[in-house]
């Protein structure tokens, strides 16, 4: 958890900013962190940061375009020092990945205070605003965590909850989970449609408005979700069919318009908890992979498997992302199998 003084600093900066700019990650946690902060002040500009874990100098044009008086970076594990050095207004970075050191930024990461604690960025932003509990729960559950206030949510929204013992139960067995997956899939597809979806979400007042299709705007969101979900289910069926007796469930697919590697890895890991799930997508001579497991610590396996591959990767203890050149994929997988055997 962040200290009360840090939460107060964020809240004060947020409320004082008349033209904030929000830059956030393209997953449910990043989206919901943004929604929580924006809805609290009802002003500012925003941009989804796709394709890279780092906010680099390539995104300075967003600052130049909107001329903000404060910049909030949410759920991004890296910001380049070059980007930071060129920002002339307060820059607040709220994140929960492995801590890094940068100068000239207000850095809020609970792992700085308590190593190895896992608290999604949407959890932190909810502690700042204490509003829109349903949005916070979508972001938190979407990042595979159950907060201590889950009981409060269950009491307020019993129709969205149920017998939940794990984050996977919440994500795949409840109506809240369906809403969470909807939010996540709305971040996929053409940029224009993603922006339109987010603009609509900024006007949504309750979860029932979406789940019960109460407005034309909500119907638009649901239609988008169902179209994307059909593509996901086709890949999911193929991934399930790729299972063998190996402790590794491996499924790679060629480039498509949308990436579902993380989504597939999360659900398959929940459905098959004894497996190390590896989902890859090949594009432009690179294979981008999502690795998940309930049975093995993934991060040390990834560190060993990357040796000699010219690839990069990292993440959380049981969930990582990896990017390797296509011509070294077989080496990565061989290294991964060896690393797994050594820890068996």
C-alpha positions, 0 to 999 in steps of 0.5 A, a space after each residue: 500500500 502507498 502511504 497516506 501522504 502519497 495518496 494525498 499528494 496524488 489527490 491534491 495534484 489531480 484536483 489542482 490540475 485544470 488540464 491534466 494529461 493521462 497516459 495509461 497502459 492498454 489493459 483493464 488495469 490501466 484503463 480502469 486506473 484512468 477512468 477512476 482519476 478522470 471521473 473524479 475531476 471530469 476534465 483533461 486529455 488522455 491517450 492509450 499507450 500501446 505496443 511498448 512497455 515504455 513511455 518513450 520520447 515518441 509520446 512527447 507529441 501528446 504533451 505538445 498537442 494538449 499543453 497539460 499542466 500535469 501529466 499522469 502515467 498509469 500502469 506503465 513499467 518504464 518511462 524513458 529519462 528522455 521523456 521525463 527530462 522534457 516534461 516541464 510540468 508535474 509528472 506523476 507516475 503511478 505503477 505496481 511493477 518492479 521498481 526502477 529509478 528515474 530522476 525528475 518524476 513523482 514515483 508512486 509504487 507500493 513495491 518501493 515500500 513493501 517489496 513483492 507486494 502485488 497491488 494493481 494500479 487501479 487499486 492504488 487509484 481507488 485509494 486516491 479517489 474512493 469512488 466508483 468501486 465497480 470500476 476499481 474492481 474491474 481493474 483489480 480483478 482484471 489484473 488477477 487480484 482480490 482486494 480486501 474490500 471485495 466483501 464490500 463490493 459483494 454487498 453493494 453488487 450481489 448480482 455481479 458476484 458469487 462464490 469467489 475464492 480466487 481472482 480466476 473465479 471472479 474473472 471467469 465465473 461472475 458477471 463482474 468478470 464478464 464486465 471486466 473482460 468486456 472492458 479489456 476487449 474494448 481496448 483492441 481493434 482500430 484506434 478510432 473504435 478504441 477511442 470511441 469506446 473509451 469516450 462512451 465509458 467516460 459517460 457510463 454511470 453504472 455496471 448495469 447500464 452496460 450489462 443490461 444494455 440500458 442505453 444505445 451507447 451501452 449497446 454499441 459497447 456490447 456489440 463491439 465486445 461480442 464481435 471481438 469475443 468471437 475471434 477470441 473464442 476461435 483461438 481459445 478452442 485451438 489453444 485447448 486442442 494444442 494440449 499435450 501431456 507436457 507440463 507446458 501448454 504451448 500455442 502460437 498463432 500468426 499475426 492477426 489484427 488483434 492480439 489475445 496472447 495475454 487473454 488466452 494465457 490468463 484463461 488457460 492458466 485458470 482452466 489448467 492450473 498445473 500447466 505452464 502456459 505459453 501463448 505466442 503471436 508471430 509478427 514482423 519477424 518477432 514472436 511476442 509471448 505471454 507466459 502464465 502459471 499457477 504451478 511455477 514461478 514464471 519470472 526466473 524461468 523466463 530469465 533463464 530461457 532468454 539466454 542467447 535468444 537476443 530477446 527481452 522479457 519480464 513481468 510479475 512472479 507468475 505472469 510475464 511477457 517475452 519478445 524474441 526473434 522468430 529464428 530464436 524461438 526454438 532456442 527459447 523453448 528449449 531453454 524453457 524446458 531445461 529450466 523447468 526440469 531443473 526446478 521440477 
